[in-house]
Amino acid sequence: MLNIARGRGSLCYLRTGRLLQQRFATMESINMAQKKEGDISSVFSSLGRTEEVFPERFAQLKKDLWNDKLAQSWTEIVTELEVKAEEIASQGSESIPRVSYKDLRKGLTKEQVTRIKEAGIVIVTGAVPKEEALSWKKSIQEYAQANKPLVRGFPANNVQVFEFYNTVAQTEARTHPAVLDTQRCLLSLWHSSSPSAEVNLDIPISYFDRLRIRQPGDKMFTLGPHVDAGSIERWEDTTYRLTFRKILQGKWRKHDPYDVWPRLNAKQDLYHAPSQCSIFRPWQGWLSLSSTGPTQGTLQFFPALKLSTAYMILRPFFKPTPGGVWEVNLDQTNFPGSGLGTAQEFNTKTHPHMKLDKTVVSLPKVEPGDLVYWHCDGVHAVEAENTGAGDSSVMYIPAAPLTTYNAHYLRNQRNNFISGIPPPDFPGGEGESKFVGRGTVNDIKTKLGRQAYGLEPFAVTSPFMEKANTILMAA
């Protein structure tokens, strides 16, 4: 392994993970104070979060953003949604792209890439051997039992979503070669419209997230349709707003969901809320730990990325009249489904043209070791109930590239991992620091895995990579 001690651009080798752990444990977490304690319910109204009334400044924000061309865009989007809703409803789960890990390794075809990018989601089958994935679930269950008095999650009295971030299983899964290969492939579907953007899409880094073991019959962990990576921030933050500039200019068909440049410095977490993602995370994702299909508590998705994004961005500017006609709405402060420090949510009342009852379709059956990845602007949900005979279990493993901010986050996340406390974006507290059997740096067996965890520097191929290493490795 590599030591973080630096000479003039040089790095010294450490011989053991124990020395590395001691060294990193002395580092300070800069500008990423712990968030308040809690669980996943804090950001979703479907899990108990209460709605809020926005301050008057948000009416002015609408006026500032309004463009007369948006009325025509709205008409076009609503018309196309009508057609797309019927198409999705007729295809059902078949509208979700599916590729094998073997095909991904060989290289995706142009047709596969187009379908994945248009839908905003993909299932990758056979990435991790089934037996290995099942062994991870077993070890998590044993970990939960061994630390039972300390376990936290949602719901509190019968945990289905665990506040676990530092298990051996998660550590091994995040650094598994097939997982990193898949992430690297999917990150390559993105590009930058600015040649000076500080990002390396060839390097996936690890972004810690939770896991769920949803038992048969569970009705509590029901997530309605939503989008991650903030809500009101999409309009309020001037940099984040650039991501959707074509939509706000009345040119929604020219919106590019896969341009990284405007997202790199976006503030997705203006309100420092627990469970709110602050980094640039192009793909949310999970690794299946069970055989799960429709009606068994699985993921649901709206597989028309550009159309759903355009509708989401323009929806606050319009409201229905009692006669059913939609008109411009610039005086009310509301941004339907948004909150201060929450996910962006959708339902049939707030976003009726999406016809969510038939367009948010369930994933087809997945097996242990399969991966699912979806775009950070993708509308998704979790089925209301697990009606199956077995558990519906996943480890959330997003795909994120190396950027300047992400390097800062990775450094803090690494330090928290060594201490056993939650990662910076998630509810704080002592986390797993007093748990027995949690993951350590010694559970990471490959160089790429250690780099993904911020434990080793990257090859210096550009000034940006040298900068990223300095951030990661400076004491």
MOPEUR-V761672 format. One record per residue. RES is the residue in one letter. PHI is phi in radians with two decimals (999 if undefined). NEAR is the number of other ideal C-beta (glycine too) atoms within 10 Angstrom. D_FIRST is the distance of its C-alpha to the first C-alpha in Angstrom with 2 decimals. Layout:
[[RES:PHI:NEAR:D_FIRST] [RES:PHI:NEAR:D_FIRST]]
This chain:
[[M:999:18:0.00] [L:-1.90:17:3.77] [N:-1.39:16:6.73] [I:-1.43:22:9.76] [A:-1.12:13:12.07] [R:-2.09:15:13.93] [G:-1.63:7:16.48] [R:-1.37:4:18.86] [G:1.42:9:16.62] [S:-1.68:7:13.89] [L:-2.30:15:10.26] [C:-1.69:10:8.87] [Y:-1.40:8:5.77] [L:-1.84:19:5.20] [R:-1.56:9:6.21] [T:-2.35:11:6.96] [G:-1.11:16:7.20] [R:-1.14:12:10.41] [L:-1.12:13:9.61] [L:-1.07:22:7.74] [Q:-1.09:18:10.87] [Q:-1.11:12:13.15] [R:-1.16:16:12.12] [F:-1.17:20:12.61] [A:-1.15:10:15.68] [T:-1.55:10:17.44] [M:-1.30:16:17.46] [E:-1.65:9:20.81] [S:-1.55:17:21.77] [I:-1.75:12:23.97] [N:1.07:9:27.07] [M:-2.37:18:26.20] [A:-1.09:10:28.25] [Q:-1.05:18:28.47] [K:-1.48:23:31.24] [K:-1.15:11:34.03] [E:-1.21:16:33.78] [G:2.87:18:35.23] [D:-2.54:21:34.70] [I:-1.13:23:35.12] [S:-1.19:21:38.89] [S:-1.19:20:38.78] [V:-1.98:24:38.56] [F:-2.23:20:41.00] [S:-1.16:18:44.77] [S:-1.20:18:44.87] [L:-1.91:18:42.97] [G:2.12:11:45.19] [R:-1.12:16:44.37] [T:-1.54:6:47.66] [E:-1.24:11:48.84] [E:-2.35:12:49.37] [V:-1.65:8:51.80] [F:-1.38:17:50.32] [P:-1.10:11:51.52] [E:-1.06:9:54.16] [R:-1.06:9:51.74] [F:-1.34:19:50.60] [A:-1.18:16:54.10] [Q:-1.16:12:53.85] [L:-1.04:20:50.47] [K:-1.05:19:52.21] [K:-1.08:10:54.95] [D:-1.15:9:52.56] [L:-1.56:16:50.74] [W:-1.12:15:53.91] [N:-2.41:13:54.93] [D:-1.04:8:58.22] [K:-1.20:13:56.55] [L:-1.20:21:54.70] [A:-1.11:17:57.91] [Q:-1.19:11:58.07] [S:-1.03:23:54.38] [W:-1.03:21:54.98] [T:-1.08:11:57.89] [E:-1.12:14:55.91] [I:-1.14:26:52.93] [V:-1.08:16:55.19] [T:-1.13:11:57.13] [E:-1.21:18:54.08] [L:-1.08:22:52.68] [E:-1.03:11:55.94] [V:-1.24:10:55.43] [K:-1.13:20:51.72] [A:-1.05:20:52.30] [E:-1.18:13:54.73] [E:-1.12:12:52.40] [I:-1.11:24:49.48] [A:-1.06:14:51.86] [S:-1.28:10:53.23] [Q:-1.49:12:49.85] [G:1.03:13:48.21] [S:-1.11:18:44.81] [E:-1.20:12:45.20] [S:-1.35:20:44.59] [I:-1.70:25:40.87] [P:-1.06:21:39.01] [R:-2.49:20:37.26] [V:-2.34:20:35.10] [S:-1.53:14:33.28] [Y:-1.09:20:29.58] [K:-1.07:11:30.66] [D:-1.15:15:32.77] [L:-1.07:22:30.06] [R:-1.12:13:27.79] [K:-1.31:9:30.76] [G:2.09:9:31.45] [L:-1.21:20:33.75] [T:-1.32:11:37.31] [K:-1.04:7:39.01] [E:-1.15:9:41.12] [Q:-1.12:16:38.21] [V:-1.08:17:36.50] [T:-1.05:12:39.83] [R:-1.16:19:40.49] [I:-1.09:23:37.09] [K:-1.19:17:37.39] [E:-1.22:15:40.99] [A:-1.30:20:40.44] [G:1.50:27:37.14] [I:-2.73:26:35.74] [V:-2.69:27:34.52] [I:-1.80:23:33.95] [V:-1.95:28:31.42] [T:-1.54:18:32.51] [G:1.19:17:30.63] [A:-1.27:23:27.09] [V:-1.98:25:25.69] [P:-0.93:13:27.62] [K:-0.96:14:30.23] [E:-1.11:10:29.43] [E:-1.19:15:25.79] [A:-1.09:24:26.98] [L:-1.17:18:29.64] [S:-1.18:15:27.30] [W:-1.12:25:25.33] [K:-1.09:20:28.66] [K:-1.07:11:29.61] [S:-1.17:16:26.48] [I:-1.14:21:27.17] [Q:-1.10:15:30.74] [E:-1.18:13:29.78] [Y:-1.10:24:27.44] [A:-1.11:18:30.41] [Q:-1.21:9:32.75] [A:-1.17:12:30.66] [N:-2.05:16:30.47] [K:-0.85:8:33.89] [P:-1.10:5:35.31] [L:-1.77:15:32.46] [V:-1.20:17:32.29] [R:-2.22:18:33.39] [G:2.97:21:34.32] [F:-2.19:23:37.31] [P:-1.26:16:40.02] [A:-1.08:10:39.64] [N:-1.58:6:42.06] [N:-2.82:11:40.73] [V:-1.06:20:37.21] [Q:-1.97:21:36.55] [V:-2.02:22:33.79] [F:-1.57:20:31.19] [E:-1.43:22:29.36] [F:-1.91:29:26.16] [Y:-2.30:24:22.93] [N:-2.12:24:20.26] [T:-1.28:24:21.26] [V:-1.06:17:19.12] [A:-1.06:25:21.30] [Q:-1.11:28:20.70] [T:-1.09:24:16.91] [E:-1.18:20:17.23] [A:-1.19:24:19.95] [R:-1.10:25:18.42] [T:-1.79:21:15.42] [H:-1.15:24:17.81] [P:-0.95:13:18.09] [A:-1.19:20:21.82] [V:-1.18:26:21.54] [L:-1.15:22:19.24] [D:-1.05:17:21.60] [T:-1.10:27:24.57] [Q:-1.09:26:23.35] [R:-1.09:17:22.65] [C:-1.10:21:26.15] [L:-1.24:23:27.87] [L:-1.14:22:26.31] [S:-1.21:13:27.74] [L:-1.34:17:31.18] [W:-1.66:22:30.92] [H:-2.67:13:31.61] [S:-2.12:17:32.29] [S:-1.37:10:35.81] [S:-2.06:12:34.45] [P:-1.17:6:32.61] [S:-1.67:7:31.16] [A:-1.08:20:29.55] [E:-1.52:21:26.00] [V:-2.72:25:24.44] [N:-2.21:20:22.34] [L:-1.37:19:23.77] [D:-1.53:12:21.49] [I:-2.12:23:18.46] [P:-1.38:27:18.92] [I:-1.94:29:17.24] [S:-1.52:29:17.68] [Y:-2.03:24:20.81] [F:-1.18:24:21.47] [D:-2.60:22:25.03] [R:-1.40:22:27.26] [L:-2.49:25:28.59] [R:-2.30:25:32.15] [I:-2.22:22:33.99] [R:-1.60:25:37.53] [Q:-1.35:18:40.13] [P:-0.97:14:43.37] [G:1.55:11:46.08] [D:-1.13:20:43.90] [K:-2.11:12:45.67] [M:-1.41:18:43.80] [F:-1.46:26:40.66] [T:-1.99:15:42.70] [L:-1.77:21:41.23] [G:-1.19:20:43.87] [P:-0.96:26:43.21] [H:-2.78:22:40.83] [V:-2.23:24:38.29] [D:-1.41:21:34.98] [A:1.14:24:33.54] [G:1.55:29:36.39] [S:-2.42:27:40.14] [I:-1.07:22:42.39] [E:-0.97:22:39.54] [R:-1.05:23:40.34] [W:-1.77:22:43.63] [E:-1.34:20:43.07] [D:-1.38:18:39.96] [T:-1.12:9:41.07] [T:-1.38:14:37.79] [Y:-1.00:21:37.25] [R:-1.04:19:40.90] [L:-1.06:16:40.21] [T:-0.98:25:38.51] [F:-1.91:22:42.00] [R:-1.08:12:44.03] [K:-1.14:18:45.77] [I:-1.12:24:46.95] [L:-1.29:23:48.26] [Q:-1.57:14:49.99] [G:1.47:17:51.92] [K:-2.13:13:49.98] [W:-1.06:25:48.13] [R:-1.18:13:48.11] [K:-1.61:11:45.94] [H:-1.05:21:43.24] [D:-1.94:14:39.84] [P:-1.20:20:37.61] [Y:-1.97:13:34.63] [D:-1.61:17:34.52] [V:-1.37:21:31.40] [W:-0.88:19:32.72] [P:-1.25:19:34.96] [R:-1.57:23:32.53] [L:-1.11:18:29.61] [N:-1.96:16:31.20] [A:-1.22:21:33.42] [K:-1.74:15:33.80] [Q:-1.51:22:33.87] [D:-2.32:20:33.89] [L:-1.11:17:36.63] [Y:-1.92:15:37.54] [H:0.85:13:34.16] [A:-1.58:23:35.06] [P:-1.02:20:33.09] [S:1.28:22:31.69] [Q:-1.72:23:32.28] [C:-1.25:23:29.58] [S:-1.82:22:28.88] [I:-1.55:23:26.33] [F:-1.42:24:27.24] [R:-2.14:22:26.91] [P:-1.02:26:28.84] [W:-2.22:25:28.87] [Q:-1.45:25:29.21] [G:-2.88:25:28.61] [W:-2.56:23:28.44] [L:-1.93:29:27.63] [S:-1.29:28:30.66] [L:-2.03:29:30.68] [S:-2.72:22:34.38] [S:-1.52:18:37.31] [T:-2.43:27:38.90] [G:-2.32:16:41.64] [P:-0.94:17:44.24] [T:1.33:13:45.82] [Q:-1.89:23:42.97] [G:1.34:31:41.20] [T:-1.67:24:39.18] [L:-1.32:25:38.29] [Q:-2.16:22:41.10] [F:-2.61:27:40.94] [F:-1.68:29:43.32] [P:-1.53:27:42.52] [A:-2.62:24:43.92] [L:-1.10:23:41.34] [K:-1.10:20:43.20] [L:-1.16:21:46.46] [S:-1.18:27:45.14] [T:-1.18:24:43.24] [A:-1.08:25:46.36] [Y:-1.13:24:48.48] [M:-1.00:25:46.11] [I:-1.20:24:46.13] [L:-1.56:20:49.93] [R:-0.96:23:50.99] [P:-1.11:24:51.32] [F:-1.52:23:53.91] [F:-2.36:17:56.39] [K:-2.52:15:58.31] [P:-1.43:11:60.90] [T:-1.64:8:64.55] [P:-0.97:5:66.81] [G:-1.48:6:68.23] [G:1.59:6:64.88] [V:-1.52:7:64.53] [W:-1.66:17:61.31] [E:-2.30:11:61.69] [V:-1.15:14:59.62] [N:-2.27:17:58.22] [L:-2.03:16:57.29] [D:-1.75:9:58.83] [Q:-1.48:13:56.93] [T:-1.46:15:53.59] [N:-1.26:16:52.16] [F:-2.14:22:49.24] [P:-0.89:18:49.68] [G:1.43:25:46.79] [S:-1.60:25:44.78] [G:-2.67:22:43.84] [L:-1.64:15:42.25] [G:1.51:21:38.70] [T:-2.37:23:39.13] [A:-1.37:26:38.56] [Q:-1.46:22:41.25] [E:-1.95:25:43.59] [F:-2.41:26:46.41] [N:-2.68:17:49.46] [T:-1.18:12:52.79] [K:-1.49:8:54.50] [T:-1.32:17:52.14] [H:-2.33:20:51.29] [P:-1.13:15:54.24] [H:-1.20:18:54.10] [M:-1.36:27:50.83] [K:0.84:18:52.72] [L:-1.05:20:49.64] [D:-1.14:11:51.46] [K:-2.23:13:51.39] [T:-1.84:23:48.67] [V:-1.57:22:45.64] [V:-1.72:21:45.15] [S:-1.36:21:43.12] [L:-1.09:23:40.35] [P:-1.18:14:41.53] [K:-1.05:15:40.23] [V:-2.12:25:36.49] [E:-2.04:16:34.77] [P:-0.95:22:31.63] [G:1.71:24:28.66] [D:-1.31:26:30.53] [L:-2.00:28:29.15] [V:-2.27:25:31.36] [Y:-2.25:24:30.61] [W:-2.40:27:33.13] [H:-1.04:27:33.57] [C:-1.11:22:33.08] [D:-1.77:23:36.86] [G:-1.31:23:37.90] [V:-1.41:28:40.53] [H:-2.50:24:39.55] [A:-2.66:21:40.65] [V:-2.16:23:40.27] [E:-0.93:23:43.30] [A:-1.14:17:45.63] [E:-2.65:18:45.45] [N:-1.65:25:43.69] [T:-1.57:15:46.75] [G:-1.36:20:44.89] [A:-1.51:8:44.89] [G:-2.12:14:41.11] [D:-1.29:21:38.37] [S:-1.99:29:37.05] [S:-2.22:27:33.33] [V:-2.57:27:30.43] [M:-1.88:25:26.97] [Y:-1.36:17:26.99] [I:-2.37:26:24.12] [P:-1.17:24:24.99] [A:-1.98:25:23.81] [A:-2.36:24:22.90] [P:-1.63:24:21.75] [L:-1.40:27:19.88] [T:-2.33:25:22.56] [T:-1.12:17:22.91] [Y:-1.10:17:24.04] [N:-1.08:26:21.63] [A:-1.15:24:18.70] [H:-1.07:20:20.35] [Y:-1.11:25:20.88] [L:-1.06:28:17.36] [R:-1.05:24:16.15] [N:-1.16:20:18.94] [Q:-1.09:26:18.46] [R:-1.05:23:14.83] [N:-1.10:21:16.20] [N:-1.12:23:19.09] [F:-1.01:28:17.10] [I:-1.14:22:15.46] [S:-1.46:17:19.02] [G:1.47:17:20.63] [I:-1.76:20:23.05] [P:-1.09:28:24.20] [P:-1.15:26:22.72] [P:-1.01:24:24.69] [D:-1.38:24:27.17] [F:-1.94:26:28.33] [P:-0.88:19:30.69] [G:-1.45:17:29.34] [G:1.85:16:29.83] [E:-1.38:15:27.84] [G:0.95:25:26.83] [E:-1.81:25:24.92] [S:-1.05:14:23.81] [K:-1.83:11:26.25] [F:-1.32:19:25.72] [V:-1.65:9:24.79] [G:1.41:13:22.36] [R:-1.33:21:20.57] [G:-1.21:24:17.21] [T:-2.36:17:13.92] [V:-1.08:20:10.24] [N:-1.29:14:10.45] [D:-1.51:18:12.98] [I:-1.80:23:10.85] [K:-1.74:12:10.50] [T:-2.10:12:9.91] [K:-1.11:12:8.03] [L:-1.08:17:11.34] [G:-1.16:21:11.45] [R:-1.16:20:8.37] [Q:-1.14:24:9.97] [A:-1.08:25:13.25] [Y:-1.59:23:12.41] [G:1.35:27:11.44] [L:-1.65:27:7.95] [E:-2.39:23:6.72] [P:-1.26:20:9.62] [F:-1.63:21:12.07] [A:-1.10:9:13.85] [V:-1.49:13:16.64] [T:-1.98:11:19.82] [S:-2.87:11:22.15] [P:-1.01:9:22.90] [F:-1.09:18:22.21] [M:-1.15:18:18.60] [E:-1.14:13:18.16] [K:-1.09:14:19.95] [A:-1.08:28:17.84] [N:-1.09:22:14.60] [T:-1.08:13:16.64] [I:-1.07:18:17.71] [L:-1.22:21:14.37] [M:-1.81:22:12.60] [A:-1.25:12:15.74] [A:-1.36:10:16.40]]
